[in-house]
């Protein structure tokens, strides 16, 4: 019984590491995009409410 890893196991380890790396990068990019999107939505909604409530007459 050999204690050395086979070449295919090394390749699988490298591919698994690359997959985890890209998955982590995707999660970071997605969280930054969602933070930007929600912030932009809140600011636009605040502008809309400000325009509709305070600049238009109440009929």
C-alpha positions, 0 to 999 in steps of 0.5 A: 500500500502506497502513501503517495497521492496519485496524479489524478488526486493532485489534479482533483485537489487543485480543481477543488481549490479553484472551485472554492476560490471562484465560489468565494469570489462570486459570493463577494461580488454578488454581496457587493452588487446587492449592497449597491443595488439596495442602497441605490433603490433606497435612495431613489425611493426616498427621492420619489417619496420626497417628490410625491409627498412634499413637492406636489399639492395635496388634493 
